[in-house]
Amino acid sequence: MINTLKDFLRGYRKSMISLDEIASIFPGNVEYIEFAKIIQQLTEEGVLKPVKKHGVNSGVLPLHYTYRILKGNLRKEVNEEIKKYNLQIHSEINLEPYFHLGEEQWDKDLPYILKIDSAIKERGITYFQNKSTPEVSFLLLGDEKWIEEKQGRKVLERISLLEKLQLAGKADPLMFAVDPNKLAEKEHKHLIVENKTPFYSLMEDLQQSPFTTVVYGCGWKIASNVNMLPVQLGLKDCENTYLYFGDLDLEGISIWYFLYEKYNIKLALPFYKAMLSKEYAIGKETQRKNDKAIAAFKTHFSLKEQGKVQVLLDVKGYYPQESLSQQELITIWREYRWKKEYIK
């Protein structure tokens, strides 16, 4: 009950509080003696200071009618906690601002700080530098939207990490191959592939496919610059359909999910289905998991295929795009019916 009272006092706006107001937050079954001992303990801790001129009641353990709240002493515990973490946390993380911010902000930010600390200790801060914002967000928290859409940027500013991370500013121009014979058309399909090897394999056969471009996604980079494609090609006034093909692992699924939510980019399903027919590799133990991304990804497959995907992820398995040979890629590229009704 004493912690409940402390929480109440931290949020209390006035500097003085009456005994009746304090008593009002206690359940009706609390005995006076128990209540009085809690008030006395907070008085001894320097959290409450009696206002003597307002008088004393006639209880078995007399209590003053009014108390002054000494919020500086009320923060002692949280300040000690911040000091403790300051000794344990990575030296690049600055906790100093939390000595001056409200305890609520400290409690809210601490889970994020601990995850960031763990990630930086594991890989070093240079690993995260000069990467796209969604990628850094995913690598630190396992949530590609945390920095830009969930107040993560403010947390990074508070702990003096935002500048140190050197998040990539303007997006790099897209790398892609284009079939110039299709540029005059009004409808265009674009295939984004995560890795370089399938990009080159499919680029050689682009004119035999129904796609206008094949785009090199370069991992998370595509998350920042995919919207530049119609600008670079002069296709802004055309109907553009985007499909994504990446590694079948936690990170590849998260990249696709970010693109799907932000730009409605669909899965190039035939490639994934072809991979699921092969033996998977084991590895990628350090990749972060995004349950929402996995759930959305699995809905595009049959129940049997969903089971395969789940087993794969449970055992830390993965399918690299390179598990499909060049000939397999080209066969799917040419022969699948890439019509709107087949694009999910």
C-alpha positions as CSV (number, residue, x, y, z in Angstrom):
1,M,0.0,0.0,0.0
2,I,2.9,2.3,0.7
3,N,4.0,2.1,-3.0
4,T,0.4,3.0,-4.1
5,L,0.6,6.1,-1.8
6,K,4.0,7.1,-3.2
7,D,2.7,6.8,-6.8
8,F,-0.3,9.0,-5.8
9,L,2.0,11.6,-4.2
10,R,4.3,11.7,-7.2
11,G,1.4,12.7,-9.4
12,Y,-0.2,15.1,-6.9
13,R,0.1,18.7,-8.2
14,K,-0.1,20.6,-5.0
15,S,2.8,20.9,-2.5
16,M,0.5,20.2,0.6
17,I,-2.1,17.5,1.1
18,S,-4.7,17.0,3.8
19,L,-4.8,13.8,5.9
20,D,-8.4,13.2,4.6
21,E,-7.2,13.3,1.0
22,I,-4.5,10.7,1.8
23,A,-7.0,8.5,3.6
24,S,-9.3,8.6,0.6
25,I,-7.0,6.5,-1.6
26,F,-6.9,3.7,1.0
27,P,-9.5,0.8,0.9
28,G,-12.2,1.0,3.5
29,N,-10.9,-2.2,5.2
30,V,-7.5,-0.7,6.2
31,E,-7.2,-0.3,9.9
32,Y,-6.3,3.1,11.3
33,I,-3.1,1.7,13.0
34,E,-1.8,0.4,9.6
35,F,-2.7,3.7,7.9
36,A,-0.9,5.7,10.6
37,K,2.2,3.5,10.4
38,I,2.5,4.2,6.7
39,I,2.2,7.9,7.3
40,Q,4.8,7.8,10.0
41,Q,7.2,5.8,7.7
42,L,6.9,8.4,4.9
43,T,7.5,11.1,7.5
44,E,10.7,9.3,8.6
45,E,11.8,8.9,5.0
46,G,11.3,12.6,4.5
47,V,8.6,12.2,1.9
48,L,6.0,13.9,4.1
49,K,6.6,16.7,6.5
50,P,3.9,17.7,9.1
51,V,2.4,21.2,8.9
52,K,2.3,21.6,12.7
53,K,0.2,24.8,12.8
54,H,-2.7,22.9,11.3
55,G,-2.9,20.7,14.3
56,V,-2.9,16.9,15.2
57,N,-5.8,14.5,15.4
58,S,-6.7,12.4,18.5
59,G,-5.9,8.9,17.0
60,V,-4.1,6.1,18.9
61,L,-1.1,7.2,16.8
62,P,-1.6,10.9,16.4
63,L,-1.3,12.3,12.9
64,H,-1.2,15.8,11.6
65,Y,-4.1,17.2,9.7
66,T,-1.9,18.5,6.8
67,Y,1.5,17.4,5.3
68,R,3.9,19.0,3.0
69,I,5.0,16.7,0.1
70,L,8.8,16.8,-0.4
71,K,9.0,15.5,-4.0
72,G,12.8,15.7,-4.1
73,N,12.9,12.9,-1.4
74,L,10.1,11.1,-3.1
75,R,12.4,10.7,-6.2
76,K,15.2,9.2,-4.1
77,E,14.4,5.7,-5.1
78,V,14.1,6.4,-8.8
79,N,17.3,8.4,-8.7
80,E,19.1,5.5,-7.1
81,E,17.7,3.2,-9.8
82,I,18.9,5.5,-12.5
83,K,22.4,5.6,-10.9
84,K,22.4,1.8,-10.8
85,Y,21.6,1.5,-14.5
86,N,24.1,4.2,-15.3
87,L,26.9,2.0,-14.0
88,Q,25.7,-1.0,-16.1
89,I,24.6,0.6,-19.4
90,H,26.8,1.1,-22.5
91,S,28.9,4.2,-22.2
92,E,27.4,5.7,-25.4
93,I,24.0,5.9,-23.7
94,N,23.4,8.9,-21.5
95,L,20.9,8.6,-18.7
96,E,21.6,12.1,-17.2
97,P,18.3,13.7,-18.5
98,Y,16.2,11.2,-16.4
99,F,17.4,12.8,-13.2
100,H,15.4,15.8,-14.2
101,L,12.5,14.2,-16.0
102,G,9.4,12.8,-14.4
103,E,9.5,9.2,-13.0
104,E,6.8,8.3,-15.4
105,Q,9.1,9.1,-18.4
106,W,11.8,6.9,-16.9
107,D,9.5,4.0,-16.4
108,K,8.2,4.4,-19.9
109,D,11.6,4.6,-21.6
110,L,13.5,2.0,-19.5
111,P,12.4,-1.1,-21.5
112,Y,13.5,0.5,-24.7
113,I,16.8,1.6,-23.2
114,L,17.6,-1.9,-22.0
115,K,16.9,-3.4,-25.5
116,I,19.1,-0.7,-27.2
117,D,21.8,-1.3,-24.6
118,S,21.7,-5.0,-25.3
119,A,21.9,-4.5,-29.1
120,I,24.8,-2.0,-28.9
121,K,26.8,-4.2,-26.5
122,E,26.3,-7.2,-28.8
123,R,27.4,-5.5,-32.1
124,G,29.0,-2.1,-31.3
125,I,27.6,1.3,-32.2
126,T,29.4,1.4,-35.6
127,Y,27.3,-1.5,-36.8
128,F,24.2,0.6,-36.7
129,Q,25.6,3.8,-38.3
130,N,24.7,5.1,-41.8
131,K,21.8,2.6,-42.2
132,S,18.2,3.5,-43.1
133,T,15.9,4.5,-40.2
134,P,13.6,1.4,-40.5
135,E,16.6,-0.9,-40.5
136,V,18.1,0.7,-37.4
137,S,14.7,0.6,-35.7
138,F,14.4,-3.1,-36.5
139,L,17.9,-4.0,-35.4
140,L,17.5,-2.1,-32.1
141,L,14.0,-2.9,-31.1
142,G,12.7,-5.5,-33.6
143,D,10.1,-2.9,-34.7
144,E,10.9,-1.1,-38.0
145,K,8.4,1.7,-37.2
146,W,9.6,2.5,-33.7
147,I,11.9,5.4,-34.5
148,E,9.6,7.2,-37.0
149,E,6.1,6.4,-35.9
150,K,6.3,5.4,-32.2
151,Q,8.3,8.2,-30.5
152,G,11.5,6.3,-30.8
153,R,13.3,9.3,-32.2
154,K,12.6,11.3,-29.0
155,V,14.0,8.4,-26.8
156,L,17.2,8.3,-28.9
157,E,17.5,12.1,-28.5
158,R,17.1,11.9,-24.7
159,I,19.8,9.2,-24.4
160,S,22.1,11.2,-26.7
161,L,22.2,8.4,-29.4
162,L,20.4,10.0,-32.3
163,E,23.4,11.9,-33.7
164,K,25.8,9.0,-32.9
165,L,23.7,6.6,-35.0
166,Q,24.1,8.8,-38.1
167,L,20.9,7.6,-39.6
168,A,20.9,7.9,-43.4
169,G,19.3,11.1,-44.5
170,K,18.3,11.4,-48.1
171,A,17.6,8.1,-49.8
172,D,20.0,6.8,-52.3
173,P,18.8,6.5,-55.9
174,L,17.3,3.1,-56.7
175,M,19.3,0.5,-58.5
176,F,17.2,-1.2,-61.1
177,A,17.1,-2.7,-64.6
178,V,14.4,-1.6,-67.0
179,D,12.9,-2.9,-70.2
180,P,12.6,0.2,-72.4
181,N,10.1,-1.5,-74.7
182,K,7.5,-1.4,-72.0
183,L,7.9,2.3,-70.8
184,A,5.2,3.5,-73.2
185,E,2.6,1.3,-71.5
186,K,0.1,2.6,-68.9
187,E,0.4,-0.3,-66.5
188,H,3.7,-1.6,-65.1
189,K,4.8,-4.4,-62.8
190,H,8.0,-4.0,-60.8
191,L,9.7,-6.8,-58.9
192,I,11.9,-5.9,-56.0
193,V,14.5,-8.5,-55.0
194,E,16.4,-8.3,-51.7
195,N,19.8,-9.6,-52.8
196,K,22.2,-9.0,-55.7
197,T,22.5,-12.5,-57.1
198,P,18.8,-13.0,-58.0
199,F,18.8,-9.4,-59.3
200,Y,21.4,-10.2,-61.9
201,S,19.8,-13.5,-62.7
202,L,16.5,-11.9,-63.4
203,M,17.9,-8.8,-65.1
204,E,19.3,-11.0,-67.9
205,D,15.8,-12.2,-68.7
206,L,13.8,-9.0,-68.1
207,Q,12.5,-8.6,-71.7
208,Q,11.0,-12.1,-71.7
209,S,9.0,-11.3,-68.5
210,P,5.8,-9.3,-68.0
211,F,7.7,-6.9,-65.7
212,T,8.9,-3.4,-66.6
213,T,11.7,-3.4,-64.0
214,V,13.6,-5.6,-61.6
215,V,14.8,-3.6,-58.6
216,Y,17.7,-4.3,-56.3
217,G,16.4,-3.8,-52.8
218,C,19.7,-4.1,-51.0
219,G,18.2,-5.3,-47.7
220,W,16.6,-2.6,-45.7
221,K,17.7,0.2,-48.1
222,I,14.5,-0.3,-50.2
223,A,12.4,0.8,-47.2
224,S,13.7,4.4,-47.7
225,N,13.8,4.7,-51.5
226,V,11.2,2.5,-53.1
227,N,8.9,5.6,-53.7
228,M,11.6,7.0,-56.0
229,L,11.1,4.4,-58.7
230,P,8.2,6.1,-60.6
231,V,10.0,9.4,-60.2
232,Q,13.3,8.1,-61.7
233,L,11.4,6.4,-64.6
234,G,8.9,9.1,-65.2
235,L,6.0,6.8,-64.5
236,K,4.2,8.8,-61.8
237,D,1.0,9.0,-63.9
238,C,0.9,5.3,-64.7
239,E,-0.5,2.3,-62.7
240,N,2.4,0.7,-60.9
241,T,2.2,-2.7,-59.2
242,Y,5.0,-3.7,-56.9
243,L,6.0,-7.2,-55.8
244,Y,8.6,-8.2,-53.3
245,F,10.9,-11.3,-53.2
246,G,13.3,-11.6,-50.3
247,D,15.0,-14.2,-48.1
248,L,12.5,-16.3,-46.2
249,D,13.8,-15.4,-42.7
250,L,12.8,-13.1,-39.9
251,E,14.5,-10.0,-41.4
252,G,13.3,-10.7,-44.9
253,I,9.7,-11.0,-43.7
254,S,10.0,-7.8,-41.6
255,I,11.3,-5.9,-44.7
256,W,8.4,-7.0,-46.8
257,Y,5.9,-6.2,-44.0
258,F,7.2,-2.7,-43.7
259,L,6.8,-2.2,-47.5
260,Y,3.4,-3.8,-47.4
261,E,2.0,-1.6,-44.7
262,K,3.5,1.6,-46.1
263,Y,3.3,1.1,-49.8
264,N,1.0,-1.9,-50.2
265,I,3.7,-4.0,-51.8
266,K,2.7,-7.6,-52.3
267,L,4.5,-10.8,-52.1
268,A,5.9,-12.4,-55.2
269,L,4.4,-15.7,-54.0
270,P,5.6,-18.1,-56.6
271,F,9.2,-17.6,-55.6
272,Y,8.5,-18.2,-51.9
273,K,6.4,-21.3,-52.7
274,A,9.3,-22.7,-54.8
275,M,11.7,-22.2,-51.9
276,L,9.4,-24.0,-49.4
277,S,9.7,-27.1,-51.5
278,K,13.5,-27.3,-50.8
279,E,15.6,-28.0,-47.7
280,Y,16.1,-25.0,-45.5
281,A,19.4,-23.9,-43.9
282,I,20.0,-23.3,-40.2
283,G,21.2,-20.0,-38.8
284,K,20.2,-16.3,-38.4
285,E,19.9,-16.8,-34.6
286,T,20.4,-13.1,-33.9
287,Q,17.6,-11.8,-36.1
288,R,14.8,-10.1,-34.3
289,K,11.2,-11.4,-34.5
290,N,8.2,-9.4,-35.5
291,D,5.1,-11.4,-34.7
292,K,2.7,-9.1,-36.6
293,A,4.9,-9.4,-39.8
294,I,5.0,-13.2,-39.5
295,A,1.3,-13.5,-39.0
296,A,0.6,-11.3,-42.0
297,F,3.1,-13.2,-44.1
298,K,1.6,-16.6,-43.3
299,T,-1.9,-15.6,-44.4
300,H,-0.8,-15.7,-48.0
301,F,0.0,-19.4,-47.9
302,S,-2.0,-22.6,-47.6
303,L,-2.3,-24.2,-44.2
304,K,0.3,-26.8,-45.1
305,E,2.7,-24.1,-46.2
306,Q,2.0,-22.0,-43.1
307,G,3.0,-25.0,-41.0
308,K,6.3,-25.2,-42.9
309,V,7.0,-21.5,-42.4
310,Q,6.3,-21.8,-38.7
311,V,8.6,-24.9,-38.3
312,L,11.3,-23.1,-40.2
313,L,11.2,-20.0,-38.0
314,D,10.9,-22.1,-34.8
315,V,14.2,-23.9,-35.5
316,K,15.9,-20.7,-36.6
317,G,16.0,-21.9,-40.2
318,Y,15.9,-19.8,-43.3
319,Y,15.7,-19.9,-47.1
320,P,18.1,-17.5,-48.9
321,Q,16.9,-16.3,-52.3
322,E,20.0,-18.1,-53.7
323,S,18.3,-21.4,-52.8
324,L,16.6,-21.1,-56.2
325,S,18.9,-21.5,-59.2
326,Q,19.0,-19.0,-62.0
327,Q,17.0,-21.4,-64.2
328,E,14.3,-21.8,-61.5
329,L,14.1,-18.1,-61.1
330,I,13.7,-17.5,-64.8
331,T,11.2,-20.2,-65.3
332,I,8.9,-18.7,-62.6
333,W,9.6,-15.2,-63.9
334,R,8.5,-16.2,-67.4
335,E,5.7,-18.7,-66.9
336,Y,3.7,-17.7,-63.9
337,R,0.5,-15.8,-64.7
338,W,1.3,-12.4,-63.2
339,K,-2.2,-11.1,-63.6
340,K,-3.8,-8.8,-61.0
341,E,-6.1,-11.6,-59.7
342,Y,-3.1,-13.7,-58.9
343,I,-1.2,-11.0,-57.1
344,K,-1.9,-11.2,-53.4
